[in-house]
Amino acid sequence: MAQAPILAASILAADFAHLGDALRRAEDGGADWIHIDVMDGHFVPNLTMGPAIVEACRRSTKLPLDVHLMVEHPEAMLPAFAQAGADSLTVQVEAVPLLHRCLDMMRRLGLRTGIALNPATPVAMVEEALAHTDLVLVMTVDPGYGGMPLIESVLGKVQRVRGMLDEARLSARLQVDGGINEATAPRVAQAGADVFVAGKAVFGYPAGIEAGLHALRASLQTALA
């Protein structure tokens, strides 16, 4: 069963010239987590942030830092991100052949654990690790760039992962990332997601960051009422 919804504001869409201010506004506007996408230019085509940005975010907000490693060989990077102030790390199942060992490394570093799968990756890839993680991230777009529309067929995958978690009576959170806004969030919530990563719908919202978060929260409350 899905838990109370969590809004994770993705800084991929933030103005990096005013990042500290953007984070404070997200915190004031009701964000639950700050989501940080790390891309290496190899696992995905884009190149983004590293531990220095996580450290800067840690100085600017008290909110949990939810770091998604879209990188090759993420296990080599875990200590650096833990030291920088990450609260949770999510790795791509496609990039980690020894997933249980990687999750164990995260726990020994004092981190919450997460596993992610791309839209075309079958849910069977994460089935054996569900009991060993705190979060499952179903990507609702192909990763690499922000602002892409949600892939409609992935809603069925969200439902299947929710069913697997419920059948095993596991408390892991079910996160979605990609194309999340006030129109799509209610639909993925009804499919079983309970953590919603939103970038453009927060930091690019026409009426401002706080208004974007309020609109997302209201859409979820209506859908889950």
PAZAPA-4460 file (N, C-alpha, C; in steps of 0.05 Angstrom, whole numbers, plus 32768, in hexadecimal, padded with zeros to 4 digits):
% residues 225
    n_x    n_y    n_z   ca_x   ca_y   ca_z    c_x    c_y    c_z   seq   type   mol
   8011   7FE8   8000   8000   8000   8000   8011   8019   8000     1      M     A
   800B   802C   7FEE   801B   8045   7FED   8018   8055   8007     2      A     A
   802E   8062   800E   802F   8072   8026   8028   8090   801F     3      Q     A
   8028   80A1   8034   8023   80BD   802F   8036   80C8   801B     4      A     A
   802D   80D8   8008   803F   80E1   7FF2   8056   80F3   7FFB     5      P     A
   806C   80EF   7FEE   8084   8100   7FF2   808A   810E   7FD8     6      I     A
   808F   8128   7FDA   8097   8138   7FC3   80B5   813D   7FC4     7      L     A
   80C3   8134   7FAF   80E0   8138   7FAE   80E6   814B   7F97     8      A     A
   80EF   8163   7F9E   80F5   8178   7F8B   8110   8174   7F7E     9      A     A
   8110   8170   7F64   8128   816A   7F55   8137   8183   7F4C    10      S     A
   814F   8186   7F56   815E   819F   7F4F   8169   819F   7F33    11      I     A
   8165   8189   7F24   816D   8189   7F08   8160   81A0   7EF9    12      L     A
   8149   81A9   7F02   813B   81BF   7EF5   813F   81DA   7F03    13      A     A
   814F   81DB   7F17   8153   81F4   7F27   8166   8206   7F19    14      A     A
   8165   8220   7F21   8178   8234   7F17   8191   8232   7F29    15      D     A
   81A7   8228   7F1D   81BF   8223   7F2D   81CD   823C   7F35    16      F     A
   81C6   8253   7F29   81D2   826C   7F32   81C5   8275   7F4C    17      A     A
   81AF   8269   7F53   81A1   8270   7F6C   8198   8257   7F7A    18      H     A
   81A9   8243   7F7B   81A1   8229   7F85   8199   8229   7FA3    19      L     A
   81A8   8237   7FB3   81A1   8238   7FD0   8186   8244   7FD4    20      G     A
   8180   8259   7FC6   8166   8266   7FC9   8150   8253   7FBF    21      D     A
   8155   8245   7FA9   8141   8232   7F9E   813B   821C   7FB2    22      A     A
   8150   8212   7FBF   814C   81FD   7FD3   813C   8207   7FEB    23      L     A
   8142   821F   7FF4   8133   822A   800B   8115   822E   8004    24      R     A
   8111   8237   7FEB   80F5   823B   7FE3   80E6   8220   7FE0    25      R     A
   80F4   820C   7FD7   80E8   81F1   7FD6   80E2   81E7   7FF1    26      A     A
   80F4   81EB   8004   80EF   81E3   8020   80D7   81F2   802B    27      E     A
   80D6   820C   8027   80C0   821C   8032   80A6   8215   8024    28      D     A
   80A8   820C   800B   808F   8206   7FFC   8084   81EA   8001    29      G     A
   8092   81DA   8011   8087   81C1   8019   8093   81A8   800D    30      G     A
   80AA   81AB   7FFF   80B8   8193   7FF5   80C0   8181   800D    31      A     A
   80BF   8168   8008   80C7   8154   801D   80E4   814C   801A    32      D     A
   80ED   8149   8002   8109   8142   7FFC   8114   8154   7FE6    33      W     A
   812E   8155   7FE4   813B   8161   7FCD   8148   814A   7FBD    34      I     A
   8141   8149   7FA3   814B   8133   7F92   8162   813E   7F81    35      H     A
   8178   812E   7F80   8190   8137   7F71   8197   8121   7F5D    36      I     A
   8197   8128   7F44   819D   8115   7F2F   81BB   8117   7F27    37      D     A
   81C9   8101   7F2A   81E5   80FF   7F24   81E8   80EF   7F0A    38      V     A
   81F3   80FB   7EF5   81F6   80EE   7EDB   8213   80F0   7ED3    39      M     A
   821D   80DA   7EC7   823A   80D9   7EC1   8242   80DC   7EA4    40      D     A
   822E   80E0   7E92   8234   80E2   7E76   8239   80C8   7E69    41      G     A
   8237   80B2   7E78   823C   8097   7E6D   8223   8086   7E70    42      H     A
   8219   8082   7E88   8201   8072   7E8C   81E9   8081   7E7F    43      F     A
   81E9   809B   7E81   81D6   80AC   7E73   81E6   80C1   7E64    44      V     A
   81DA   80CD   7E4F   81EA   80DF   7E3E   81F1   80FA   7E4B    45      P     A
   81E3   8102   7E60   81E8   811C   7E6C   81FD   811A   7E82    46      N     A
   8209   8130   7E88   821D   8133   7E9E   8213   8148   7EB1    47      L     A
   8210   8140   7ECA   8204   8154   7EDD   8215   8157   7EF6    48      T     A
   820A   8150   7F0D   8215   8159   7F27   8226   8143   7F35    49      M     A
   8237   814C   7F48   8247   813A   7F57   8244   8140   7F75    50      G     A
   8256   8135   7F85   8255   8139   7FA2   8256   8156   7FAB    51      P     A
   8263   8167   7F9C   8265   8184   7FA4   824A   8191   7FA4    52      A     A
   8239   818A   7F91   821D   8195   7F91   820D   818A   7FA8    53      I     A
   8211   8170   7FAE   8203   8165   7FC5   820B   8173   7FDF    54      V     A
   8225   8178   7FE1   822F   8187   7FF9   8223   81A3   7FFA    55      E     A
   8221   81B0   7FE4   8216   81CB   7FE3   81F8   81CA   7FEB    56      A     A
   81EA   81B6   7FE2   81CE   81B3   7FE9   81CB   81AE   8007    57      C     A
   81DD   819E   8012   81DC   8197   802E   81DF   81B0   803F    58      R     A
   81EF   81C3   8036   81F2   81DC   8045   81DA   81EE   8043    59      R     A
   81C9   81EA   802F   81B4   81FC   8029   8198   81F3   8032    60      S     A
   8195   81DA   8039   817B   81D0   8041   817E   81BA   8056    61      T     A
   8169   81B8   8067   8167   81A2   807A   8158   818A   806F    62      K     A
   814D   818D   8058   813D   8177   804C   814F   815F   8045    63      L     A
   8144   8147   8046   8154   8130   803D   815D   8133   8020    64      P     A
   8175   812B   801A   8180   812C   7FFF   817F   8110   7FF3    65      L     A
   816E   810E   7FDF   8168   80F5   7FD1   8178   80F5   7FB7    66      D     A
   818E   80E6   7FB6   81A1   80E7   7FA0   819E   80CE   7F8E    67      V     A
   819A   80D3   7F75   8196   80BE   7F61   81AF   80BC   7F4F    68      H     A
   81BE   80A6   7F51   81D7   80A2   7F42   81D0   8094   7F28    69      L     A
   81CF   80A3   7F13   81CC   8098   7EF8   81E8   8097   7EEB    70      M     A
   81F8   8084   7EF6   8214   8083   7EEF   821D   8066   7EEC    71      V     A
   8233   8062   7EDE   8240   8048   7EDE   8250   8044   7EF7    72      E     A
   8252   802C   7F01   8262   8025   7F19   825B   8038   7F31    73      H     A
   8242   803A   7F39   823A   804C   7F4E   8247   8044   7F69    74      P     A
   824D   802B   7F6D   8258   8022   7F87   8272   8031   7F8E    75      E     A
   8281   8039   7F7A   829A   8047   7F7F   8295   8064   7F89    76      A     A
   827C   806E   7F85   8276   808A   7F8C   8267   808C   7FA6    77      M     A
   825E   8076   7FB2   824D   8078   7FC9   825A   8087   7FE0    78      L     A
   8273   8082   7FE8   827E   8090   7FFF   827F   80AE   7FFB    79      P     A
   8285   80B7   7FE3   8288   80D4   7FDE   826D   80E2   7FE1    80      A     A
   8257   80D5   7FD8   823D   80E2   7FDB   8233   80E0   7FF8    81      F     A
   8239   80CB   8005   8232   80C9   8022   8240   80DF   8031    82      A     A
   8259   80E4   802C   8269   80F8   803A   825F   8114   8033    83      Q     A
   8255   8118   801B   824B   8132   8012   8230   8139   8020    84      A     A
   8222   8125   802B   8209   812C   8039   81F0   811F   802E    85      G     A
   81F3   810C   801C   81DB   80FF   8012   81CE   80EF   8028    86      A     A
   81B3   80EE   8028   81A4   80DE   803B   819D   80C3   802F    87      D     A
   8198   80C3   8015   8191   80AA   8007   819F   80AA   7FEC    88      S     A
   81A6   8092   7FE3   81B1   808F   7FC8   81A1   8079   7FBA    89      L     A
   819B   807F   7FA0   818E   806D   7F8F   81A0   8066   7F78    90      T     A
   81A3   804C   7F72   81B4   8043   7F5C   81A2   8036   7F47    91      V     A
   81AB   8037   7F2E   819D   802A   7F19   81A3   800C   7F18    92      Q     A
   818E   7FFC   7F18   8192   7FDF   7F18   81A2   7FD6   7F00    93      V     A
   819F   7FE4   7EE9   81AD   7FDD   7ED1   81CB   7FE1   7ED3    94      E     A
   81D4   7FF1   7EE7   81F0   7FF8   7EE9   81FF   7FE9   7EFF    95      A     A
   81F0   7FD8   7F0E   81FC   7FCB   7F26   81F8   7FAD   7F24    96      V     A
   820C   7F9E   7F1C   8209   7F80   7F1A   8207   7F73   7F36    97      P     A
   8214   7F7F   7F4A   8214   7F74   7F65   8203   7F87   7F77    98      L     A
   81E9   7F86   7F73   81D7   7F9A   7F7F   81D5   7F97   7F9D    99      L     A
   81D4   7F7E   7FA8   81D2   7F7B   7FC5   81EB   7F86   7FD2   100      H     A
   8202   7F82   7FC7   821B   7F8C   7FD3   821B   7FAB   7FD3   101      R     A
   8210   7FB7   7FBD   820F   7FD4   7FBB   81FC   7FDF   7FD0   102      C     A
   81E5   7FD3   7FD4   81D2   7FDC   7FE8   81DD   7FD9   8004   103      L     A
   81EC   7FC4   8008   81F9   7FC0   8022   820D   7FD6   8028   104      D     A
   821C   7FDE   8013   8230   7FF4   8016   8222   800D   801E   105      M     A
   820B   8013   8012   81FC   802B   8019   81F4   802A   8037   106      M     A
   81E9   8014   803F   81E0   8012   805B   81F7   8016   806F   107      R     A
   820E   800B   8068   8225   800E   807A   822F   802B   807A   108      R     A
   8228   803A   8066   822F   8057   8066   8219   8067   8074   109      L     A
   8204   805A   807E   81EF   8068   808C   81DA   8075   807A   110      G     A
   81D7   806B   8061   81C5   8076   804D   81AC   8066   804A   111      L     A
   8196   8073   8043   817F   8065   8039   8185   805B   801D   112      R     A
   817A   8044   8015   8181   8038   7FFC   816B   803A   7FE7   113      T     A
   8173   803C   7FCE   815F   803D   7FB9   8169   802E   7FA0   114      G     A
   8157   8022   7F91   815D   8016   7F78   814A   8020   7F63   115      I     A
   8155   8026   7F4B   8145   8032   7F36   8146   8020   7F1D   116      A     A
   8131   8021   7F0E   8130   8013   7EF4   8125   8025   7EDF   117      L     A
   8131   8023   7EC7   8129   8033   7EB0   810E   802A   7EA5   118      N     A
   8101   803A   7E94   80E7   8032   7E8A   80E6   8017   7E7C   119      P     A
   80FB   8010   7E6D   80FB   7FF7   7E5E   8106   7FDF   7E6D   120      A     A
   810E   7FE4   7E87   8119   7FCE   7E97   8102   7FBF   7EA5   121      T     A
   8101   7FA5   7EA2   80EB   7F95   7EAF   80ED   7F96   7ECD   122      P     A
   80D6   7F95   7EDA   80D5   7F96   7EF7   80E3   7F7E   7F04   123      V     A
   80E6   7F68   7EF6   80F4   7F51   7F01   8111   7F57   7F09   124      A     A
   811C   7F6C   7EFD   8138   7F73   7F03   813B   7F7C   7F20   125      M     A
   8126   7F86   7F2D   8128   7F90   7F49   811B   7F7D   7F5D   126      V     A
   810D   7F69   7F53   80FC   7F58   7F65   810C   7F4D   7F7C   127      E     A
   8124   7F42   7F77   8134   7F35   7F8C   8140   7F48   7FA0   128      E     A
   813F   7F62   7F9A   814B   7F76   7FAC   8137   7F86   7FBB   129      A     A
   811D   7F82   7FB6   8109   7F93   7FC2   810A   7F92   7FE1   130      L     A
   8110   7F7B   7FEC   8110   7F79   8009   8129   7F86   8015   131      A     A
   813B   7F90   8004   8155   7F9A   800E   8158   7FB8   8009   132      H     A
   8142   7FC5   8001   8144   7FE1   7FFA   812E   7FF2   8007   133      T     A
   8134   800B   800A   8120   801E   8016   810F   802B   8002   134      D     A
   8117   802A   7FE8   8109   8039   7FD3   810E   802B   7FB9   135      L     A
   80F8   802B   7FA8   80FA   8022   7F8D   80F2   8039   7F7B   136      V     A
   8103   8041   7F69   80FD   8057   7F56   80F7   804C   7F3B   137      L     A
   80DF   8051   7F31   80D7   8049   7F16   80DA   8063   7F05   138      V     A
   80ED   8063   7EF3   80F0   807A   7EE1   80D9   807B   7ECE   139      M     A
   80CC   8092   7ECC   80B5   8095   7EBA   80BC   80A4   7EA1   140      T     A
   80D6   80A9   7E9D   80E2   80B2   7E84   80FD   80A4   7E81   141      V     A
   8108   80A3   7E69   8123   809A   7E66   8136   80AF   7E72   142      D     A
   8148   80A7   7E84   8157   80BB   7E93   816C   80C9   7E82   143      P     A
   8174   80E1   7E8B   8188   80F0   7E7D   8183   810E   7E7C   144      G     A
   816A   8115   7E78   8162   8131   7E75   8148   8136   7E84   145      Y     A
   8145   814E   7E8E   812C   8156   7E9B   8117   8160   7E87   146      G     A
   80FF   8162   7E90   80EA   816E   7E80   80DD   815C   7E6C   147      G     A
   80E2   8142   7E6C   80D7   8130   7E58   80BB   8126   7E61   148      M     A
   80AA   8120   7E4E   808F   8117   7E56   808F   80FA   7E61   149      P     A
   807D   80F5   7E73   807A   80DB   7E7F   8073   80C6   7E6A   150      L     A
   8081   80AE   7E6C   807B   8098   7E5A   8063   8089   7E64   151      I     A
   804C   808A   7E56   8033   8080   7E60   8034   8062   7E68   152      E     A
   8043   8052   7E59   8043   8035   7E5E   8050   802E   7E78   153      S     A
   805F   8041   7E84   806D   803B   7E9D   805A   803A   7EB5   154      V     A
   8042   8045   7EB1   802E   8045   7EC7   8028   8028   7ECF   155      L     A
   8027   8016   7EBC   8023   7FFA   7EC2   8039   7FEE   7ED2   156      G     A
   8052   7FF7   7ECC   8069   7FED   7EDC   8067   7FF7   7EF8   157      K     A
   805F   8010   7EFD   805B   801A   7F18   8047   8009   7F27   158      V     A
   8031   8001   7F1A   801D   7FF0   7F26   8029   7FD5   7F2E   159      Q     A
   803A   7FCA   7F1C   8045   7FAF   7F21   8059   7FB0   7F39   160      R     A
   8069   7FC5   7F3A   807B   7FC8   7F51   806C   7FCB   7F6B   161      V     A
   8057   7FDC   7F6A   8046   7FDF   7F82   803B   7FC4   7F8B   162      R     A
   8031   7FB5   7F78   8026   7F9A   7F7F   803B   7F88   7F8B   163      G     A
   8054   7F89   7F81   8069   7F78   7F8C   8070   7F81   7FA9   164      M     A
   8071   7F9B   7FAE   8077   7FA5   7FC9   8061   7F9D   7FDC   165      L     A
   8048   7FA1   7FD3   8031   7F9B   7FE5   802F   7F7D   7FEB   166      D     A
   8033   7F6D   7FD6   8031   7F50   7FDA   8046   7F46   7FEE   167      E     A
   805E   7F52   7FED   8073   7F4A   8000   8072   7F59   801A   168      A     A
   805E   7F6B   801D   805B   7F7B   8035   8074   7F8B   803C   169      R     A
   807F   7F98   8027   8097   7FA7   802B   8090   7FC5   802D   170      L     A
   80A0   7FD4   803C   809A   7FF0   8041   80AB   8003   802F   171      S     A
   80B9   7FF8   801C   80C9   8009   800B   80B8   801D   7FFC   172      A     A
   80C2   8035   7FFA   80B4   804A   7FEB   80B6   8044   7FCD   173      R     A
   80A1   804D   7FBE   80A1   804A   7FA1   80A1   8066   7F95   174      L     A
   80B7   806C   7F88   80BD   8087   7F7D   80BA   8087   7F5F   175      Q     A
   80B1   809E   7F54   80B0   80A2   7F37   80BE   80BB   7F31   176      V     A
   80CB   80BC   7F19   80DA   80D3   7F11   80D9   80D5   7EF2   177      D     A
   80CF   80EC   7EE9   80CD   80F1   7ECC   80B1   80F9   7EC3   178      G     A
   80AF   8112   7EBB   8095   811C   7EB1   8080   811F   7EC7   179      G     A
   8089   8123   7EE0   8076   8125   7EF6   806E   8142   7EF9   180      I     A
   8054   8147   7EF8   8048   8162   7EFC   802C   815F   7F08   181      N     A
   801E   8175   7F0B   8004   8173   7F18   7FEF   8163   7F08   182      E     A
   7FF4   815F   7EEE   7FE2   814E   7EDE   7FE9   8131   7EE0   183      A     A
   8003   812A   7EE0   800B   810E   7EE0   800E   8102   7EFC   184      T     A
   8015   8112   7F10   801A   8107   7F2B   8002   80F7   7F35   185      A     A
   7FE9   8101   7F32   7FD3   80F1   7F3C   7FD1   80D6   7F2F   186      P     A
   7FD8   80D4   7F16   7FD6   80BA   7F08   7FEA   80A6   7F11   187      R     A
   8003   80AF   7F16   8017   809C   7F20   8012   8096   7F3E   188      V     A
   8005   80A9   7F4C   7FFD   80A3   7F68   7FE8   808D   7F68   189      A     A
   7FD5   808E   7F56   7FC0   8079   7F55   7FCC   805F   7F4C   190      Q     A
   7FE3   805F   7F3E   7FF0   8047   7F36   8000   803B   7F4D   191      A     A
   8005   804B   7F62   8012   8040   7F7A   802B   804E   7F83   192      G     A
   8034   8063   7F75   804C   8071   7F7E   8046   8082   7F97   193      A     A
   805A   8087   7FA7   8057   8098   7FBE   806D   80AC   7FC2   194      D     A
   8081   80AC   7FB0   8096   80C1   7FB0   8097   80CC   7F94   195      V     A
   8095   80E7   7F91   8092   80F4   7F77   80A9   8108   7F73   196      F     A
   80BA   8102   7F60   80D0   8114   7F59   80C6   8127   7F43   197      V     A
   80C9   8141   7F49   80C0   8155   7F36   80D5   816B   7F34   198      A     A
   80DC   8172   7F1C   80F0   8187   7F17   80E3   819F   7F0B   199      G     A
   80DD   819E   7EF2   80D1   81B5   7EE4   80B7   81BE   7EF1   200      K     A
   80A7   81AA   7EFB   808D   81B1   7F07   8091   81BF   7F22   201      A     A
   80A9   81C0   7F2C   80AF   81CF   7F45   80C0   81E7   7F3E   202      V     A
   80D8   81E3   7F35   80EB   81F9   7F31   80E5   8209   7F18   203      F     A
   80D5   81FE   7F05   80CD   820D   7EED   80B0   8215   7EED   204      G     A
   80A2   8212   7F04   8086   8219   7F04   8082   8237   7F00   205      Y     A
   8070   823F   7EEE   806D   825B   7EE7   8068   826D   7EFF   206      P     A
   8058   8264   7F12   8051   8275   7F29   8065   8273   7F40   207      A     A
   807B   8263   7F3C   8090   8262   7F51   8092   8246   7F5D   208      G     A
   80A8   8242   7F6B   80AE   8228   7F77   8099   821F   7F8B   209      I     A
   8092   8232   7F9D   807F   822B   7FB2   8064   8223   7FA6   210      E     A
   805B   8233   7F92   8042   822D   7F85   8042   8212   7F76   211      A     A
   8059   820B   7F6A   805C   81F2   7F5D   8058   81DB   7F70   212      G     A
   8065   81DD   7F87   8062   81C8   7F9B   8046   81C6   7FA6   213      L     A
   8039   81DD   7FAA   801E   81DD   7FB4   800B   81D0   7FA0   214      H     A
   800F   81D6   7F86   7FFF   81CA   7F71   8002   81AB   7F70   215      A     A
   801B   81A2   7F72   8020   8185   7F73   8012   8178   7F8B   216      L     A
   8015   8184   7FA2   800A   8179   7FBA   7FEB   8178   7FB8   217      R     A
   7FE0   818D   7FAD   7FC2   818E   7FAB   7FB9   8179   7F97   218      A     A
   7FC7   8174   7F82   7FBF   8161   7F6E   7FC0   8145   7F7A   219      S     A
   7FD4   813F   7F8A   7FD6   8125   7F97   7FC0   8121   7FAC   220      L     A
   7FBB   8136   7FBB   7FA6   8134   7FD0   7F8B   812E   7FC3   221      Q     A
   7F86   813A   7FAC   7F6C   8135   7F9E   7F6B   8119   7F94   222      T     A
   7F82   810F   7F89   7F82   80F4   7F7E   7F80   80DF   7F93   223      A     A
   7F8B   80E4   7FAB   7F8B   80CF   7FBF   7F75   80D2   7FD4   224      L     A
   7F64   80E6   7FD0   7F4E   80EA   7FE3   7F3A   80D3   7FE2   225      A     A
***
